[in-house]
Amino acid sequence: MFTGIVQGVGKVVRVLKKDHFQQYTVKFPKNLLIPKIQVGMSISNNGCCLSVTKTENNEISFDLIRKTLEMTNFGNVQVGDLINLERSIRFGDEIGGHLMSGHIFTIAKIIKISKSKNNLIISLSPKKIESMNYILETGFIGIDGISLTVGKVLKKSFHINLIPETIRSTNISKRKIDDFVNVEIDPYTQSIVETTKRIMQKK
């Protein structure tokens, strides 16, 4: 489990591609190397829960299988890309964002970016348009592993508002129009919507 509070940003240093499989290696910032990262640990990469498959000093490798490549934005990852990173939470840790599983629901395309002096508004259109059923104004959402509050919701798109600290401490400021981001829907919101739908159908 994760909180959506990005703890550091790593840089992709290697990408090994095979048929329906990919391994990529991220150079981790020093603050995320303690406690020691070991093979098999789960770490959030752009919101996606991935298992560590290799460690070499501060370079950590992850394997991406076909399903992961299909469901996330990792199919387009390149050397030099910046990745939002978060270690899994431990009992007693402060939950600063909202509980996230690291299971990506869909990807979304950035269709508009509005910048002002201390604000950044990004408009997103999800690939799975049915996911709009679970995106509610002021509700929680995970975008590339960042816990955010949904702003305005339209029929086929929604807005997120970024504060200066989020812009500074994540990779979101490097995103451009037509980029894809990973989206995790809040499971509690999804459960409420699905339960309400089933009740209404029975009436």
C-alpha positions as CSV (number, residue, x, y, z in Angstrom):
1,M,0.0,0.0,0.0
2,F,1.0,3.6,-0.6
3,T,-0.1,7.1,0.3
4,G,0.3,9.0,-3.0
5,I,2.9,11.3,-1.3
6,V,5.9,11.1,-3.7
7,Q,9.1,10.7,-1.7
8,G,11.5,11.3,-4.6
9,V,12.0,11.4,-8.3
10,G,14.3,9.0,-10.1
11,K,15.8,9.0,-13.6
12,V,15.6,6.0,-16.0
13,V,19.1,4.9,-16.9
14,R,18.4,1.7,-18.8
15,V,15.6,0.1,-20.8
16,L,15.7,-3.5,-22.0
17,K,12.9,-4.4,-24.4
18,K,11.9,-7.9,-25.4
19,D,8.7,-9.4,-26.8
20,H,5.8,-8.4,-24.5
21,F,8.4,-7.8,-21.7
22,Q,10.5,-4.9,-20.5
23,Q,13.0,-4.3,-17.8
24,Y,14.0,-0.8,-16.8
25,T,16.4,0.6,-14.3
26,V,15.9,3.7,-12.3
27,K,18.6,5.7,-10.5
28,F,17.2,6.4,-7.0
29,P,17.8,9.5,-4.9
30,K,19.8,8.7,-1.7
31,N,16.9,9.4,0.7
32,L,15.0,6.4,-0.7
33,L,17.8,3.9,-0.3
34,I,17.3,3.7,3.5
35,P,16.1,1.3,4.7
36,K,18.0,-0.9,2.2
37,I,16.1,-1.9,-0.9
38,Q,16.1,-5.6,-1.5
39,V,14.9,-7.8,-4.4
40,G,11.2,-8.6,-4.1
41,M,10.2,-5.3,-2.3
42,S,7.3,-3.4,-3.8
43,I,7.8,0.2,-4.8
44,S,5.5,2.7,-6.5
45,N,6.8,3.8,-9.9
46,N,4.5,6.5,-11.3
47,G,1.8,5.1,-9.1
48,C,2.3,1.5,-10.3
49,C,3.3,-1.1,-7.7
50,L,6.3,-2.9,-9.1
51,S,8.6,-5.5,-7.6
52,V,12.3,-5.0,-7.4
53,T,14.1,-7.5,-9.5
54,K,17.7,-6.3,-9.2
55,T,19.7,-3.8,-7.2
56,E,23.2,-2.3,-7.8
57,N,24.2,0.5,-5.6
58,N,21.5,3.2,-6.2
59,E,20.3,1.7,-9.5
60,I,17.1,-0.3,-9.0
61,S,15.6,-2.5,-11.8
62,F,12.0,-3.6,-12.3
63,D,10.4,-6.1,-14.7
64,L,7.3,-5.0,-16.7
65,I,5.1,-7.8,-18.1
66,R,2.7,-7.5,-21.0
67,K,-0.3,-6.7,-18.8
68,T,1.6,-3.9,-17.1
69,L,2.7,-2.5,-20.4
70,E,-0.8,-2.5,-21.7
71,M,-2.4,-0.9,-18.6
72,T,0.2,1.8,-17.9
73,N,2.4,4.5,-19.5
74,F,5.5,2.4,-19.2
75,G,5.3,1.1,-22.8
76,N,6.6,4.5,-23.8
77,V,9.3,4.9,-21.1
78,Q,12.7,6.1,-22.3
79,V,16.2,6.6,-20.9
80,G,16.2,10.0,-19.2
81,D,12.5,10.0,-18.1
82,L,11.7,11.0,-14.6
83,I,9.8,8.6,-12.4
84,N,7.8,9.5,-9.2
85,L,8.8,7.1,-6.5
86,E,7.3,6.0,-3.2
87,R,8.3,3.2,-0.8
88,S,5.5,1.1,0.6
89,I,4.0,2.3,3.9
90,R,4.7,0.7,7.2
91,F,2.5,0.4,10.3
92,G,2.8,3.7,12.2
93,D,3.6,5.8,9.1
94,E,1.6,9.0,8.7
95,I,-1.0,8.8,5.8
96,G,-0.6,12.3,4.3
97,G,-2.4,11.6,1.0
98,H,-4.9,8.7,0.6
99,L,-4.5,5.0,0.6
100,M,-3.4,3.7,-2.8
101,S,-2.9,0.1,-3.9
102,G,-0.6,0.8,-6.8
103,H,-3.0,-0.9,-9.3
104,I,-3.5,1.3,-12.3
105,F,-7.1,1.6,-13.5
106,T,-6.4,3.3,-16.8
107,I,-4.1,5.9,-18.5
108,A,-5.2,9.4,-19.4
109,K,-4.0,11.8,-22.0
110,I,-3.1,15.4,-21.1
111,I,-5.3,17.6,-23.3
112,K,-4.7,21.0,-21.8
113,I,-2.2,22.7,-19.5
114,S,-2.9,26.1,-17.9
115,K,-0.1,27.8,-16.0
116,S,0.0,30.8,-13.8
117,K,2.5,32.2,-11.3
118,N,1.8,29.7,-8.5
119,N,-0.7,27.3,-10.1
120,L,-0.9,24.6,-12.6
121,I,-4.1,23.1,-14.0
122,I,-4.0,20.0,-16.1
123,S,-6.9,18.6,-18.1
124,L,-7.0,14.9,-18.6
125,S,-9.1,12.5,-20.8
126,P,-9.0,8.9,-19.7
127,K,-8.5,6.1,-22.2
128,K,-11.2,4.0,-20.5
129,I,-14.0,6.6,-20.8
130,E,-16.1,4.5,-18.4
131,S,-13.7,5.5,-15.6
132,M,-15.4,8.9,-15.6
133,N,-18.2,7.2,-13.6
134,Y,-15.8,7.1,-10.6
135,I,-14.2,10.5,-11.0
136,L,-16.0,13.0,-8.8
137,E,-15.4,16.7,-8.0
138,T,-13.4,17.0,-4.8
139,G,-12.8,13.2,-4.8
140,F,-9.4,11.5,-4.5
141,I,-7.5,10.3,-7.5
142,G,-3.9,9.1,-8.1
143,I,-2.1,10.6,-11.1
144,D,1.4,9.1,-11.7
145,G,1.5,8.1,-8.1
146,I,0.5,11.6,-6.8
147,S,-2.5,11.8,-4.4
148,L,-4.6,14.6,-5.8
149,T,-8.1,16.1,-5.3
150,V,-10.2,16.2,-8.5
151,G,-11.2,19.7,-9.7
152,K,-13.8,20.2,-12.4
153,V,-15.4,17.2,-14.0
154,L,-16.7,17.3,-17.6
155,K,-18.4,14.5,-19.7
156,K,-15.1,13.0,-21.0
157,S,-12.4,14.8,-19.1
158,F,-11.5,16.2,-15.7
159,H,-9.1,18.8,-14.2
160,I,-6.5,18.6,-11.5
161,N,-5.0,21.5,-9.7
162,L,-1.4,21.4,-8.6
163,I,0.1,23.5,-5.7
164,P,3.7,24.7,-6.0
165,E,5.0,22.0,-3.6
166,T,3.6,19.2,-5.8
167,I,5.0,20.8,-8.9
168,R,8.4,21.1,-7.2
169,S,8.7,17.6,-5.7
170,T,7.3,15.4,-8.6
171,N,7.7,14.9,-12.3
172,I,4.4,16.6,-13.1
173,S,6.0,19.8,-14.3
174,K,7.8,17.9,-17.1
175,R,4.5,16.6,-18.5
176,K,3.4,17.9,-21.9
177,I,0.2,17.9,-23.9
178,D,-0.5,14.5,-25.4
179,D,1.6,12.7,-22.7
180,F,-0.1,9.8,-20.9
181,V,-0.2,9.5,-17.1
182,N,-1.2,6.6,-15.0
183,V,-4.5,6.8,-13.2
184,E,-5.6,5.0,-10.0
185,I,-9.2,5.4,-9.1
186,D,-10.0,5.7,-5.4
187,P,-11.4,2.2,-4.5
188,Y,-13.8,3.6,-1.9
189,T,-15.4,5.9,-4.5
190,Q,-15.6,3.0,-6.9
191,S,-17.2,0.7,-4.4
192,I,-19.9,3.4,-3.5
193,V,-20.7,4.1,-7.2
194,E,-21.0,0.4,-8.0
195,T,-23.1,-0.4,-4.9
196,T,-25.4,2.6,-5.7
197,K,-25.7,1.4,-9.3
198,R,-26.7,-2.1,-8.3
199,I,-29.3,-0.8,-5.8
200,M,-30.8,1.4,-8.4
201,Q,-31.0,-1.4,-11.0
202,K,-33.0,-3.5,-8.5
203,K,-35.6,-0.9,-8.0
